[in-house]
Amino acid sequence: MVQTSNKILTLEEFLTLPETKPYCEYIDGKIITKPMPQGKHSTIQGELCPTINSVIKVQKMGWAFPELRCTFAGCSIVPDVAVFSWARLPVDENGDIANTFSAAPDWIIEILSPEQSHTKVTKKILHALNHGTQMGWLIDPDERFIAAYPAGQQPLPFEEIESVLPVPEFCQGLQLTVGDIFGWLKVTA
């Protein structure tokens, strides 16, 4: 339960609150406001979704979503990028994509903002991994570092620009390198 101005909120009550910008998440019984994205964060997030979808959505392997609320296992989080395999996409009675996602994403990608706690973001990735997520990435634009978290394995560090990043099994054919990710930040004349 959450204590906010003398009122205790449950997850169910939290989910009835209007959405805010920046988004709020419900983690470990607390409401946490996500920091507003800045330039590097927005650039990487803006490039990741179409790049991933150009391979996996086209081939009906999965779908990448920016800032999608995912509610599962007592938490309600808004990953920077949430990727669901095609077989797990929630659909409504019309066969359209559902508005509510009540499951952990298959792949969670978080992009660290300068004022964001590395520990809190890592805990969010680990929570998702403990509830069915196959892969997590933590991208740190300032350090030019990416940590990959394959389910059931030790985290893997990536810094070399030619390093190919691991992706979930359902994303066959998708190949991204550290250089691809951080290359999006370069402004060329």
DRENTOR-15559 format. One record per residue (C-alpha): residue number from 0; residue in three letters; x, y, z. Coordinates in Angstrom, 1 decimal, padded with zeros to 4 digits. Layout:
REM DRENTOR-15559
[NUM "ALA" [X Y Z]];
...
***
This chain:
REM DRENTOR-15559
[0 "MET" [000.0 000.0 000.0]];
[1 "VAL" [001.1 003.6 -000.7]];
[2 "GLN" [000.9 006.5 001.7]];
[3 "THR" [000.1 009.7 -000.1]];
[4 "SER" [-001.2 012.8 001.8]];
[5 "ASN" [-002.7 010.7 004.6]];
[6 "LYS" [-004.4 008.3 002.2]];
[7 "ILE" [-003.1 004.8 001.6]];
[8 "LEU" [-003.3 003.6 -002.0]];
[9 "THR" [-003.4 000.0 -003.2]];
[10 "LEU" [-002.2 -001.0 -006.7]];
[11 "GLU" [-005.9 -001.1 -007.9]];
[12 "GLU" [-006.5 002.4 -006.6]];
[13 "PHE" [-003.2 003.6 -008.2]];
[14 "LEU" [-004.4 002.3 -011.5]];
[15 "THR" [-007.6 004.4 -011.3]];
[16 "LEU" [-005.6 007.6 -011.0]];
[17 "PRO" [-005.3 009.8 -014.1]];
[18 "GLU" [-002.0 009.4 -016.0]];
[19 "THR" [000.5 012.1 -015.5]];
[20 "LYS" [003.5 013.5 -017.4]];
[21 "PRO" [006.1 012.5 -016.3]];
[22 "TYR" [004.7 009.0 -015.7]];
[23 "CYS" [004.4 007.5 -012.3]];
[24 "GLU" [005.1 003.9 -011.5]];
[25 "TYR" [003.9 001.8 -008.6]];
[26 "ILE" [006.9 -000.3 -007.3]];
[27 "ASP" [007.3 -001.9 -003.9]];
[28 "GLY" [004.2 -000.2 -002.6]];
[29 "LYS" [005.4 003.2 -003.5]];
[30 "ILE" [004.5 005.8 -006.2]];
[31 "ILE" [007.6 006.8 -008.0]];
[32 "THR" [007.7 009.6 -010.6]];
[33 "LYS" [009.9 008.8 -013.6]];
[34 "PRO" [012.2 011.7 -014.6]];
[35 "MET" [011.4 013.6 -017.8]];
[36 "PRO" [013.6 012.3 -020.6]];
[37 "GLN" [016.4 014.5 -021.8]];
[38 "GLY" [018.0 014.7 -025.2]];
[39 "LYS" [020.2 011.6 -025.2]];
[40 "HIS" [017.5 009.5 -023.6]];
[41 "SER" [014.8 010.7 -026.0]];
[42 "THR" [017.1 010.1 -029.0]];
[43 "ILE" [018.0 006.6 -028.1]];
[44 "GLN" [014.4 005.7 -027.2]];
[45 "GLY" [013.1 007.3 -030.4]];
[46 "GLU" [015.4 005.3 -032.6]];
[47 "LEU" [015.1 002.0 -030.7]];
[48 "CYS" [011.4 001.3 -031.3]];
[49 "PRO" [011.3 001.8 -035.1]];
[50 "THR" [014.7 -000.1 -035.4]];
[51 "ILE" [013.4 -003.1 -033.5]];
[52 "ASN" [010.0 -003.0 -035.1]];
[53 "SER" [011.5 -002.8 -038.6]];
[54 "VAL" [012.7 -006.4 -038.0]];
[55 "ILE" [010.4 -008.1 -035.5]];
[56 "LYS" [007.0 -006.4 -036.1]];
[57 "VAL" [007.3 -006.7 -039.9]];
[58 "GLN" [007.9 -010.5 -039.5]];
[59 "LYS" [005.3 -010.8 -036.7]];
[60 "MET" [007.8 -011.9 -034.1]];
[61 "GLY" [007.1 -009.2 -031.7]];
[62 "TRP" [006.3 -005.5 -031.1]];
[63 "ALA" [008.3 -002.7 -029.4]];
[64 "PHE" [006.4 000.0 -027.5]];
[65 "PRO" [007.7 003.2 -026.0]];
[66 "GLU" [006.5 004.2 -022.5]];
[67 "LEU" [003.9 001.4 -022.2]];
[68 "ARG" [002.4 000.8 -018.8]];
[69 "CYS" [002.9 -002.9 -017.8]];
[70 "THR" [001.1 -004.1 -014.7]];
[71 "PHE" [002.1 -007.4 -013.2]];
[72 "ALA" [003.2 -009.1 -009.9]];
[73 "GLY" [002.0 -006.2 -007.7]];
[74 "CYS" [003.8 -003.5 -009.7]];
[75 "SER" [002.8 -001.1 -012.5]];
[76 "ILE" [005.9 000.1 -014.4]];
[77 "VAL" [006.4 002.1 -017.6]];
[78 "PRO" [009.6 000.9 -019.2]];
[79 "ASP" [011.3 003.2 -021.7]];
[80 "VAL" [010.8 000.4 -024.3]];
[81 "ALA" [008.7 -002.7 -023.6]];
[82 "VAL" [008.9 -005.5 -026.2]];
[83 "PHE" [006.3 -008.3 -026.4]];
[84 "SER" [006.6 -011.4 -028.5]];
[85 "TRP" [003.8 -011.7 -031.1]];
[86 "ALA" [002.3 -014.7 -029.3]];
[87 "ARG" [001.9 -012.7 -026.1]];
[88 "LEU" [000.4 -009.5 -027.5]];
[89 "PRO" [-002.9 -008.7 -025.7]];
[90 "VAL" [-005.7 -008.1 -028.1]];
[91 "ASP" [-009.3 -006.8 -027.5]];
[92 "GLU" [-012.5 -008.4 -028.7]];
[93 "ASN" [-012.0 -006.7 -032.2]];
[94 "GLY" [-008.6 -008.2 -032.6]];
[95 "ASP" [-006.9 -004.8 -032.1]];
[96 "ILE" [-004.0 -004.3 -029.8]];
[97 "ALA" [-005.4 -004.0 -026.2]];
[98 "ASN" [-005.1 -000.9 -024.1]];
[99 "THR" [-004.1 -002.7 -021.0]];
[100 "PHE" [-001.0 -004.8 -020.7]];
[101 "SER" [-001.2 -007.0 -017.6]];
[102 "ALA" [002.0 -009.0 -018.0]];
[103 "ALA" [005.8 -008.5 -017.9]];
[104 "PRO" [007.3 -007.6 -021.2]];
[105 "ASP" [009.4 -010.2 -022.9]];
[106 "TRP" [012.2 -007.7 -023.3]];
[107 "ILE" [012.5 -004.6 -021.1]];
[108 "ILE" [014.8 -001.7 -022.1]];
[109 "GLU" [015.7 001.1 -019.7]];
[110 "ILE" [017.7 004.2 -020.7]];
[111 "LEU" [019.4 005.9 -017.7]];
[112 "SER" [018.7 009.6 -017.3]];
[113 "PRO" [021.4 011.7 -015.5]];
[114 "GLU" [019.3 012.2 -012.3]];
[115 "GLN" [018.0 008.6 -012.2]];
[116 "SER" [019.1 006.0 -009.7]];
[117 "HIS" [021.0 003.2 -011.3]];
[118 "THR" [019.9 000.9 -008.4]];
[119 "LYS" [016.2 001.7 -008.9]];
[120 "VAL" [016.3 001.0 -012.6]];
[121 "THR" [018.2 -002.2 -012.1]];
[122 "LYS" [015.7 -003.3 -009.5]];
[123 "LYS" [012.9 -002.7 -012.0]];
[124 "ILE" [014.7 -004.8 -014.6]];
[125 "LEU" [015.3 -007.6 -012.1]];
[126 "HIS" [011.6 -007.6 -011.0]];
[127 "ALA" [010.6 -008.0 -014.6]];
[128 "LEU" [013.1 -010.9 -015.1]];
[129 "ASN" [011.8 -012.6 -012.0]];
[130 "HIS" [008.3 -012.5 -013.5]];
[131 "GLY" [008.8 -013.9 -017.0]];
[132 "THR" [010.9 -011.3 -018.9]];
[133 "GLN" [013.5 -013.0 -021.2]];
[134 "MET" [015.9 -010.1 -021.6]];
[135 "GLY" [016.7 -006.7 -020.0]];
[136 "TRP" [018.9 -003.9 -021.2]];
[137 "LEU" [020.2 -001.0 -019.2]];
[138 "ILE" [021.6 001.7 -021.4]];
[139 "ASP" [023.8 004.4 -019.9]];
[140 "PRO" [024.3 007.2 -022.5]];
[141 "ASP" [026.8 009.2 -020.3]];
[142 "GLU" [029.0 006.2 -019.7]];
[143 "ARG" [028.5 004.7 -023.2]];
[144 "PHE" [027.8 001.4 -021.4]];
[145 "ILE" [025.1 -001.2 -021.9]];
[146 "ALA" [024.3 -004.0 -019.4]];
[147 "ALA" [022.4 -006.9 -020.8]];
[148 "TYR" [020.4 -009.1 -018.4]];
[149 "PRO" [019.6 -012.5 -019.9]];
[150 "ALA" [017.0 -014.3 -017.8]];
[151 "GLY" [018.7 -016.8 -015.4]];
[152 "GLN" [022.2 -015.6 -016.2]];
[153 "GLN" [024.7 -013.1 -014.9]];
[154 "PRO" [024.5 -009.5 -016.4]];
[155 "LEU" [026.7 -009.0 -019.4]];
[156 "PRO" [028.7 -005.7 -019.8]];
[157 "PHE" [029.1 -004.0 -023.3]];
[158 "GLU" [031.3 -001.0 -024.0]];
[159 "GLU" [033.2 -001.8 -027.3]];
[160 "ILE" [031.5 -000.2 -030.3]];
[161 "GLU" [031.7 -003.3 -032.4]];
[162 "SER" [030.1 -005.5 -029.7]];
[163 "VAL" [026.9 -007.2 -030.9]];
[164 "LEU" [024.2 -007.0 -028.2]];
[165 "PRO" [022.2 -010.1 -027.2]];
[166 "VAL" [018.5 -010.1 -027.9]];
[167 "PRO" [015.7 -012.4 -026.9]];
[168 "GLU" [015.3 -015.6 -029.0]];
[169 "PHE" [012.1 -014.5 -030.6]];
[170 "CYS" [014.0 -011.5 -032.2]];
[171 "GLN" [016.0 -013.6 -034.6]];
[172 "GLY" [017.5 -011.5 -037.4]];
[173 "LEU" [017.7 -008.3 -035.2]];
[174 "GLN" [021.3 -007.2 -034.7]];
[175 "LEU" [022.3 -004.1 -032.9]];
[176 "THR" [025.8 -003.1 -031.7]];
[177 "VAL" [026.9 -000.7 -029.0]];
[178 "GLY" [028.1 001.6 -031.9]];
[179 "ASP" [024.6 001.5 -033.4]];
[180 "ILE" [023.0 002.6 -030.1]];
[181 "PHE" [025.4 005.4 -029.3]];
[182 "GLY" [025.9 006.4 -032.9]];
[183 "TRP" [022.4 007.7 -032.9]];
[184 "LEU" [023.6 010.5 -030.6]];
[185 "LYS" [026.0 012.0 -033.1]];
[186 "VAL" [024.9 015.2 -034.8]];
[187 "THR" [026.5 015.4 -038.2]];
[188 "ALA" [026.5 018.4 -040.6]];
***
